[in-house]
Amino acid sequence: MSKKNSYKPGKFAVIGAGPVGCVVAAFLARGGYDVTLCDVVPSLLEPAMEPGIILEGSENFQARVSRITTRVDDLTADPPDVVIVTVKATALPMIASALEFLSGEGRYVVSWQNGIDTERVLSATLGVRSVMRAVVNYGCTLLQPGRTHLAFHQRPHYLQELHPDSKGAAIGICDALTGCRLDTHHTDQIRNMVWSKAVNNSSMNPVCAVTGKSMFDVINDPILFNLVDSLLKEGVSVARANEFILGPDFYPDTISYIRNAGHHKPSMLQDIEAGRRTEIDFINGKIIEYGVRAGIATPFNTTLRSLVKALET
């Protein structure tokens, strides 16, 4: 076996028992790994042990995790090899502080989240050698605690280390996830991929959040489609001005992707409906921030960010 893929994690912790966390925890548990699911809300955790996490839709199976906890600090007694962070990006500073104990050779934290620069928030506290970033390609909704509907699951997912010394570990984590049928490929283009997904999300998520409409309803409304189109083109301009590579067919591919998303409610709309803070600052807010860097005006992103922030209060 080559040195670069000799890392074999055996114990995982997943922080966040929402729909994204339930999916990755269920796949890992079904694959035979020791999995601890962590969330501050006990009612979200309890079904993960009994009867087990239930996935339905594009994936259909049930799996029990090894243990649950409401405190990240509880992980210190028997530290996992890999912590996968699936909570909303707004919680990252607190999560990073709680995970400081994890710093050490052989233990890693993966940002398995939406948004731009989430990994940088973690690495500011934990160091670049301990942090990795993933881009996840599934859409899901929490039907009830421990029960998640996958509207779509478009394999593969992608993962990359932040520091070259951690490449072997990143490949080992990809192998573990792929072995659980949560196919994950190692990449050296993660920031370009993050931006591709974020620009995609920035065009549809806030429009759904503000209107209360599903992706299908938005994309099939001519007036709302024009707004989505303007947001998308604005995001593309900012990304390319900052030298992120989206690819020559990014625009038509993105339009095709969102046209096929169906009646799915994106996470930003789910957050508004549940009275939670959204990740708007890490999606459209970051496009605005990077637009300032490059001298690119972002009136559509600025307007939609303001409207979503108004709905949060």
Secondary structure by P-SEA (a helix, b strand, c coil): ccccccccccbbbbccccaaaaaaaaaaaaaccbbbbbccccccccccccccbbbccccccccccccccccccccccccccbbbbcccccaaaaaaaaacccccccccccccccccaaaaaaaaccccccbbbbbbcbbbbccccccccccccccbbbbbbccccaaaaaaaaaaaaaaaccbbbbbccaaaaaaaaaaaaaacaaaaaaacccaaaaaacaaaaaaaaaaaaaaaaaaaaaccccccaaaaaaaaaaaaccccccaaaaaaaaccccccccaaaaaaaaaaaaccccaaaaaaaaaaaaaac
